[in-house]
Amino acid sequence: MANALEFERPIHELELKVRELHEFSRNQNVDVGHGIKLLEDRIEEERKRIFSQLTPWQRVQLARHPERPYTRDYIARLFTDFLELHGDRRYADDHAMIGGFARFEGSPIMVVGTQKGRNLPENVKVHFGSAHPEGYRKALRFMKMAEKARIPVVSLVDTPGAYPGIGAEERHIAEAIAVNLREMFNLSVPVVVVVIGEGGSGGALGIGVGNRVLILENAYYSVITPEGCAAILWRDGSAAPRAAEALKLTSGDLHKMGLVDEVVAEPLGGANRDWDRAADFVRKALHKHLAELRRMSGDQLREDRYRKFRAMGVFSES
C-alpha cells in the first residue's frame, strides 16, 4: 500500500510488520509462520472494521485513490477485440474521453468512458480526466455509430467534472454536454452507465444518461465536488468532509434516493486492492442489465429512459 490513505494507516502499519517478519524469516532461516498468521488475521479484522464504517468523505478519497482501476483497466478486463476510435470530426481528439467497438461476452457493444492518468505526463495528456467539448462530441459520435450498428452502449464514468478552462468555454462545453443529454435520451439502443470512480457534475452526466445507472460501492456521484461545495457554502475548502456528508453523494445514499439502479460491490478495502475481482463484479452486473435491456424495442428503451429520469427529484410540500 504505497498510497495508503490516512484512515488506512492502521492496516498499512500491520502490513509493514508482516513484510518485516517475512524478511526476517528469509534472512535468519527462522519459521515465524504462526506470528505472520496472527498478524494477517488481525489485518483482516481491522480492514473489516474500518471499511464497515467509512464516512462519505473517506469514500470520496477512495474514489480518487491513485491505484484505483481506471476506464482502460476495466476495458482490458471486461471486453475483447477493443477497437479504439478517435476524434470528434469537428475539432480534435480529446484523450480524456476514449471509446470504440468491442465485444462483451462475445456480443458486440460500444464502450465510451472518461480516462485519468497514473502520473503527471499522463494526467496532462488527459487533462486530469476532465473532457473538453470535443470529448463529449466524440462520445456522442460513437453512440450514434452504436445506434446505426444496433448494439448496446456501455459508458464508464470517472471524472471530477468537465474541463473548466477558457478553451473549453470558447468551444461551448455547456452546449456540448446539453446536446449529449438530449441525444442520449433519444438513442434506440440499450445504454448502461457505470460510475467507476468520480462522478463529478455535468462532466459525468454528459455520458451518464442510461437505461441503467450503476455505481461502484466506493464511487461517488454528485452535482459538485465536496471541495467546490465547501468553497461556495462556507468559503472554506477544509469543510469538504462536511460538504460530502451534506451532498448525499455516496453509493448507498444515491441508491436509497432512486438515483442509481444498483450498487456494485467492491473487494474489501476498495477496487484498488484487486482490479480483477472488481472487474468481475462489474461484469456480472453488466451481464444482468444488458440481458434485460436487449429484450426491449427501441421505443421501449426511449420510454424507459424518459420515465427513469422523469421520476428523479420528487419532493413534497407541507
Buried (B, 14 or more C-beta within 10 A) or exposed (E): BEEBBEBBEBBBEBBEBBEEBEEEBEEEEEEBEEBBEEBEEBBBEBBEEBBEEBEBBBBBBBBBBEBBBBBBBBBEBBBEEBEEBEEBEEEBBBBBBBBBBBBBEEEBBBBBBBBBBEEEEBBEEBBBBBBBBBBBBBBBBBBBBBBEEEBBBBBBBBBBBBBEEEEBEEBBBEEBBBBBBEBBEEBBBBBBBBBBBBBBBBBBBBBBBBBBBBBBBBBBBBBBBBBBBBBEEEEEEEBBBBBBBBBBBBBBBBBEEEBBBBBBBBBBBBBBBBBEBBBBBBBEBBEBBBEEBEEBEBEEBBEBBEEBBEEEEEEEEE
